[in-house]
């Protein structure tokens, strides 16, 4: 397993959102998180990444194996597309910048400043960062936002390549991604009990 989550409970702003979340993610596997807005998909991803503490439970993953792409693309506006990727490659210890440019069809934009990119181009550059991290497991939060159909196809190709190389992907998305044998995890089954509402109801029964 590249990631094992056991009996995990997470909260946002002091409010418990999800509890008893458990799953395993194997090399070559893609896991899609489903559920309505606000149920806790982003909070779960951020907790697994270590960006916020869990309330309880356990997260097992090899050291330096996780890469996260959230709602922000992390594009530095004064750096060119190539310089952005070189920066992230240096942070993570090196990666194939030229391959990342090709993977997300950014070659023609390689010398353009990040601040001059469209929303879709910035998104492609933000996702291209994943290809230079060398990390095994990608944690993705609505990765196809701002992408048109052609760009989504590039993303799906990049993910497929990553999976075939033994990587793994966990993504929160409302869209159906064209990923062979992707599994779905319904967050509704882990929704935390509304303790405030329950306490109010019990008081007046």
C-alpha positions as CSV (number, residue, x, y, z in Angstrom):
1,X,0.0,0.0,0.0
2,X,1.1,3.5,-0.7
3,X,-1.5,5.1,1.6
4,X,-3.5,3.6,4.5
5,X,-6.1,5.6,6.4
6,X,-7.5,4.1,9.5
7,X,-10.5,5.3,11.6
8,X,-9.8,8.9,10.7
9,X,-11.9,11.8,12.0
10,X,-11.5,15.3,10.6
11,X,-12.9,18.8,11.4
12,X,-13.1,22.3,9.9
13,X,-13.4,25.4,12.1
14,X,-13.9,23.2,15.1
15,X,-16.8,21.3,13.5
16,X,-16.4,17.6,13.1
17,X,-17.2,16.7,9.5
18,X,-16.1,13.1,8.9
19,X,-15.4,10.2,11.2
20,X,-14.2,6.6,11.0
21,X,-12.8,7.1,7.5
22,X,-10.8,4.0,6.5
23,X,-9.4,2.9,3.2
24,X,-6.2,1.6,1.5
25,X,-4.7,3.0,-1.7
26,X,-2.5,0.6,-3.7
27,X,0.1,1.4,-6.3
28,X,-1.6,2.0,-9.7
29,X,-4.9,2.8,-8.1
30,X,-7.1,5.8,-8.4
31,X,-9.7,6.7,-5.8
32,X,-12.3,9.4,-6.5
33,X,-14.0,11.1,-3.5
34,X,-17.7,11.8,-4.0
35,X,-20.1,13.9,-2.0
36,X,-21.9,17.3,-1.9
37,X,-20.0,20.5,-1.3
38,X,-19.2,21.0,2.4
39,X,-19.2,17.4,3.4
40,X,-15.4,17.4,4.0
41,X,-13.6,16.2,0.9
42,X,-11.1,19.1,0.9
43,X,-10.6,18.8,4.7
44,X,-9.9,15.1,4.3
45,X,-7.3,15.7,1.6
46,X,-5.6,18.5,3.6
47,X,-5.5,16.3,6.7
48,X,-4.0,13.4,4.9
49,X,-1.4,15.8,3.4
50,X,-0.5,17.0,6.9
51,X,-1.7,20.6,6.4
52,X,-4.0,20.3,9.4
53,X,-4.3,17.9,12.3
54,X,-6.7,15.0,12.5
55,X,-9.1,14.7,15.4
56,X,-8.3,11.0,15.7
57,X,-7.2,8.0,13.6
58,X,-4.1,7.1,11.7
59,X,-2.5,8.0,8.4
60,X,0.3,5.7,7.1
61,X,2.3,6.7,4.0
62,X,6.0,6.5,3.2
63,X,8.0,9.6,3.9
64,X,8.0,12.2,1.2
65,X,5.5,10.2,-0.9
66,X,2.6,12.7,-1.0
67,X,2.0,15.6,-3.4
68,X,-1.0,17.9,-3.1
69,X,-2.7,20.1,-5.7
70,X,-5.5,22.2,-4.2
71,X,-7.7,25.1,-5.4
72,X,-4.7,27.4,-5.8
73,X,-2.3,26.7,-8.6
74,X,0.8,27.9,-6.9
75,X,2.0,29.8,-10.0
76,X,4.6,32.5,-9.4
77,X,3.5,35.4,-11.7
78,X,6.9,36.9,-12.4
79,X,8.5,33.6,-13.4
80,X,8.0,32.0,-16.8
81,X,6.2,28.7,-17.2
82,X,9.6,26.9,-17.4
83,X,11.0,28.7,-14.4
84,X,7.9,27.9,-12.4
85,X,8.5,24.2,-13.1
86,X,12.2,24.4,-12.4
87,X,11.5,26.1,-9.1
88,X,9.2,23.3,-8.0
89,X,11.6,20.6,-9.3
90,X,14.3,22.1,-7.2
91,X,12.0,22.1,-4.1
92,X,11.2,18.4,-4.5
93,X,14.7,17.3,-5.4
94,X,14.6,17.4,-9.2
95,X,12.2,16.3,-12.0
96,X,11.8,16.2,-15.7
97,X,10.7,19.7,-16.6
98,X,10.6,19.1,-20.3
99,X,8.4,16.0,-19.9
100,X,6.0,18.0,-17.7
101,X,5.8,20.7,-20.4
102,X,5.0,18.1,-23.0
103,X,2.6,16.3,-20.8
104,X,0.4,19.3,-20.3
105,X,1.0,20.9,-23.7
106,X,2.8,23.9,-22.3
107,X,5.8,24.0,-24.8
108,X,4.4,27.0,-26.7
109,X,4.0,28.9,-23.4
110,X,7.3,27.9,-21.9
111,X,8.7,31.5,-21.9
112,X,5.5,33.3,-20.9
113,X,5.2,34.8,-17.4
114,X,2.9,33.0,-15.1
115,X,1.0,36.2,-14.5
116,X,0.1,36.4,-18.2
117,X,-1.5,33.0,-18.4
118,X,-5.3,32.4,-18.6
119,X,-7.1,30.6,-15.8
120,X,-7.0,27.3,-17.8
121,X,-3.3,27.7,-18.6
122,X,-2.5,28.4,-15.0
123,X,-4.4,25.3,-14.0
124,X,-2.4,23.2,-16.5
125,X,0.8,24.6,-15.1
126,X,-0.3,24.0,-11.5
127,X,-1.0,20.4,-12.4
128,X,2.3,20.0,-14.3
129,X,4.0,20.6,-11.0
130,X,2.9,17.2,-9.9
131,X,5.0,15.6,-12.7
132,X,8.2,17.2,-11.4
133,X,7.7,16.2,-7.7
134,X,8.8,12.6,-8.0
135,X,6.1,11.8,-5.4
136,X,4.2,8.5,-5.5
137,X,0.7,9.6,-4.4
138,X,-1.1,12.6,-5.8
139,X,-3.8,14.2,-3.7
140,X,-6.0,16.3,-5.9
141,X,-8.8,18.7,-5.0
142,X,-11.2,19.4,-8.0
143,X,-8.2,19.1,-10.4
144,X,-10.2,19.8,-13.6
145,X,-11.6,23.2,-12.6
146,X,-11.0,25.8,-15.4
147,X,-10.0,23.0,-17.8
148,X,-11.7,22.6,-21.2
149,X,-12.3,19.2,-22.7
150,X,-8.9,19.1,-24.4
151,X,-7.1,20.0,-21.2
152,X,-9.1,17.5,-19.2
153,X,-7.9,14.8,-21.7
154,X,-4.3,15.9,-21.1
155,X,-4.9,15.6,-17.4
156,X,-6.4,12.2,-17.7
157,X,-3.4,11.1,-19.9
158,X,-1.0,12.4,-17.2
159,X,-2.8,10.5,-14.5
160,X,-2.9,7.3,-16.5
161,X,0.8,7.5,-17.1
162,X,1.4,8.1,-13.4
163,X,-0.7,5.1,-12.5
164,X,1.0,2.8,-15.0
165,X,4.4,3.8,-13.5
166,X,3.2,2.6,-10.1
167,X,1.9,5.8,-8.7
168,X,-1.5,6.4,-7.1
169,X,-4.1,9.2,-7.2
170,X,-6.8,10.3,-4.8
171,X,-9.1,13.0,-6.1
172,X,-12.1,15.0,-5.0
173,X,-14.2,15.7,-8.0
174,X,-17.7,16.2,-9.2
175,X,-16.9,15.1,-12.7
176,X,-16.5,11.6,-14.2
177,X,-12.8,11.2,-15.1
178,X,-11.9,8.9,-17.9
179,X,-9.6,6.7,-15.7
180,X,-9.7,3.0,-16.2
181,X,-10.7,1.0,-13.1
182,X,-11.0,4.1,-10.8
183,X,-12.7,3.4,-7.6
184,X,-15.2,5.7,-5.9
185,X,-15.5,6.5,-2.2
186,X,-18.8,8.0,-1.1
187,X,-18.1,10.5,1.7
188,X,-21.8,10.4,2.9
189,X,-21.1,7.1,4.8
190,X,-18.5,8.9,6.9
191,X,-20.5,12.0,7.7
192,X,-20.2,12.9,11.3
193,X,-23.2,12.8,13.6
194,X,-24.7,16.2,14.1
195,X,-24.1,16.3,17.9
196,X,-25.6,19.8,18.3
197,X,-28.8,18.9,16.5
198,X,-29.0,15.6,18.4
199,X,-28.5,17.3,21.8
200,X,-31.3,19.8,20.9
201,X,-33.7,17.0,19.8
202,X,-33.0,14.9,22.9
203,X,-33.6,17.9,25.2
204,X,-37.1,18.4,23.9
205,X,-38.2,14.7,23.5
